[in-house]
Amino acid sequence: QARDALSFLNVKGSKKELASEANVSVAIKELTREGRTKGINFIYLTAKQIEGQEGPYKMLPVDLELEASYVMLGDFLGRLDGLNKSLVRIIKFNIVSNKLNPNILTARLSLDIYILE
């Protein structure tokens, strides 16, 4: 799946302009901005050390926890594909209902953000 997604970047006319290792904060800001505009409440976001290489791309592992309604979370996850500065691959996630308000979910996600070397 990651190879298919990466090959998408090579398609002529693609609007994605991946962030580079030097300006990885641009990709993180785009991710959080997209979430906030959808009403996502980020509890924490931890970017780890850049690792690996798949062709000209490296991966930035990110762990995050957020709160949102079912609809907001689904909308946010669906829009990750449309980010312009990064290609995001969700590695694992855990979603639980909030005990005080069952309409709110708490989600923990581990993801890789592909960036240029």
NORCORCOR-V644440 format. One record per helix or strand of 3 or more residues. SS is the DSSP state (2 for helix, 1 for strand). FROM is the first residue (numbers start at 1). LEN is the number of residues. If there is no record, write none. Layout:
ss=SS from=FROM len=LEN
ss=SS from=FROM len=LEN
This chain:
ss=2 from=2 len=8
ss=2 from=21 len=17
ss=1 from=41 len=14
ss=1 from=57 len=13
ss=2 from=70 len=13
ss=1 from=87 len=11
ss=1 from=104 len=13
